[in-house]
Structures are given as structure tokens and as C-alpha cells.
Amino acid sequence: MTTTPPDRVAGWEAHFAAGRGFRRPDDRELRLLAEHAHPSPGHQALDIGCGLGGYAAALADLGYRTLAVDWAEASVAAVRDRYAGLAPGLTVRRLDFEDACAVAEHLPAGTFDLVTMRLVLAFLTDRKAVGERVRRLLAPGGVWLVTTPLTDRLPERRRNIGMTADDITDLVTPWSHCSAYDLEPDGLHCLALRP
Ligand SMILES: C[S@@+](CC[C@H](N)C(=O)[O-])C[C@H]1O[C@@H](n2cnc3c(N)ncnc32)[C@H](O)[C@@H]1O
């Protein structure tokens, strides 16, 4: 198994250590999540790059057996601490989703009915490989829900947290079905992708 180089994750660990969080999902975003969630008993969700775990907790509340993963130790500790009451419906583990071997070792293929990535994909380096990895993890009929800021709606100094129109085209192309939503005129873009 490969390990994550410490310098890559250090910025995120520092973010958590400073007590900083992330933009929380608003009602409109949570409504959109609920519209794409059709959990039956035993259905499983995977939240990749879970941060402080609010979105993963929403998935567990909707009825999914939810696994939250993040490569930062501080994230995993925070989610364990904040959402202990949701176990075993919500579990969390440390995982670098760009580490193909670790993903193959720890996440069973064809398992997850809903995979979510909120405010994460823009930070990942090989998005094509990430998409292929997600596809392998989806159960039949599964959906990948990606929520991201769009670069051209961000101020210059924050453009690194967004995806460009070309990035979105590259992301969507390999998927058979894509529904796209704008959550606010100048806000987040959400894509529901199906193989
Ligand atoms: C902007 S935060 C979003 C957190 C959460 N999804 C939310 O919406 O509040 C990005 C998260 O992705 C995680 N992350 C970044 N690269 C990752 C990787 N390669 N594998 C797993 N998690 C990663 C970071 O540690 C961080 O928690």
C-alpha cells in the first residue's frame, strides 16, 4: 500500500487544527441531495473528502448506511467525535482517494448506491482516474453526486477551489447520464452522474 506524502495533506491538517470549517450546505443544497437519495434498507452511501462530516451526517439521516472518508487525520477525528451518536449508520475512515491501491484495498467494488463529493473534486489531481474509481465503486443504478464551485463565478484569489467549464466537460463525458443544477446564480454547481 502506498502512503500519502505528508506535504500534500499538511495544508488540510492545518486548516482543521486552526478550527476552520467549510461552507455549510444550505436548504436548497440539502433538498437537492434528498431528491437524488432513494435509500432502501441496506443501501450504502460514500462521502469522499468528508471534512467535518455535515454532508455525511445528512446522508445517514436520509437512511443510508454511510461511510465517510477523508485523508486528513483531523477530519476523521472530528467526524468520530461529532457524530458518534450516528454510529453504526455513519462510520468514518482515513483514506486518500487518489491512492488507487488504498481505495481498492478498503472500498469494495459495486457497493455504493450514492457516492458524494462536495467541494472536493477541484482539489484532486487526476480527475479522470478518480471518476473511473468512483464508477467501479457504484452499485447497479448508483449515482455520483459532485458539488463544486465554478471557477468563472469565483473571485480571482479563490479560483483554485473551483472547476472550469472545460473541467466539467471532461468530467461529464465518460458518463451516460448527467443532470446539472445551479444552486444559486453565482454559487455552486451540482452534477448527478450515472454510468
Ligand atoms: C473543502 S473541504 C470539503 C469538506 C466537505 N466535503 C464539506 O463539504 O464540508 C475538502 C476536503 O477534501 C479532503 N481531501 C482533499 N484531498 C483528498 C484526497 N486525496 N482524499 C481524501 N480526502 C481529500 C480534505 O481533507 C477536506 O476535508
The ligand as an SDF file (V2000), in Angstrom:
LIG
                    3D

 27 29  0  0  0  0  0  0  0  0999 V2000
  -13.1570   21.9860    1.0150 C   0  0  0  0  0  0  0  0  0  0  0  0
  -13.1560   20.5440    2.0130 S   0  0  0  0  0  0  0  0  0  0  0  0
  -14.8260   19.9780    1.8680 C   0  0  0  0  0  0  0  0  0  0  0  0
  -15.2530   19.1390    3.0370 C   0  0  0  0  0  0  0  0  0  0  0  0
  -16.6810   18.6010    2.9750 C   0  0  0  0  0  0  0  0  0  0  0  0
  -16.9140   17.7650    1.8000 N   0  0  0  0  0  0  0  0  0  0  0  0
  -17.6840   19.7340    3.0060 C   0  0  0  0  0  0  0  0  0  0  0  0
  -18.3610   19.9730    2.0000 O   0  0  0  0  0  0  0  0  0  0  0  0
  -17.7680   20.4140    4.0410 O   0  0  0  0  0  0  0  0  0  0  0  0
  -12.2140   19.3650    1.0710 C   0  0  0  0  0  0  0  0  0  0  0  0
  -11.9780   18.0690    1.8480 C   0  0  0  0  0  0  0  0  0  0  0  0
  -11.3970   17.1210    0.9540 O   0  0  0  0  0  0  0  0  0  0  0  0
  -10.3930   16.4250    1.6480 C   0  0  0  0  0  0  0  0  0  0  0  0
   -9.4660   15.8730    0.6440 N   0  0  0  0  0  0  0  0  0  0  0  0
   -8.6790   16.5590   -0.2100 C   0  0  0  0  0  0  0  0  0  0  0  0
   -7.9680   15.7130   -0.9650 N   0  0  0  0  0  0  0  0  0  0  0  0
   -8.3230   14.4660   -0.5910 C   0  0  0  0  0  0  0  0  0  0  0  0
   -7.9300   13.1690   -1.0020 C   0  0  0  0  0  0  0  0  0  0  0  0
   -6.9860   12.9800   -1.9500 N   0  0  0  0  0  0  0  0  0  0  0  0
   -8.5080   12.1010   -0.4230 N   0  0  0  0  0  0  0  0  0  0  0  0
   -9.4530   12.2650    0.5490 C   0  0  0  0  0  0  0  0  0  0  0  0
   -9.8450   13.4710    1.0060 N   0  0  0  0  0  0  0  0  0  0  0  0
   -9.2880   14.5640    0.4330 C   0  0  0  0  0  0  0  0  0  0  0  0
   -9.7700   17.4740    2.5630 C   0  0  0  0  0  0  0  0  0  0  0  0
   -9.0350   16.9090    3.6350 O   0  0  0  0  0  0  0  0  0  0  0  0
  -11.0060   18.2260    3.0190 C   0  0  0  0  0  0  0  0  0  0  0  0
  -11.5780   17.6580    4.1720 O   0  0  0  0  0  0  0  0  0  0  0  0
  1  2  1  0
  2  3  1  0
  2 10  1  0
  3  4  1  0
  4  5  1  0
  5  6  1  0
  5  7  1  0
  7  8  2  0
  7  9  1  0
 10 11  1  0
 11 12  1  0
 11 26  1  0
 12 13  1  0
 13 14  1  0
 13 24  1  0
 14 15  1  0
 14 23  1  0
 15 16  2  0
 16 17  1  0
 17 18  1  0
 17 23  2  0
 18 19  1  0
 18 20  2  0
 20 21  1  0
 21 22  2  0
 22 23  1  0
 24 25  1  0
 24 26  1  0
 26 27  1  0
M  CHG  2   2   1   9  -1
M  END
$$$$
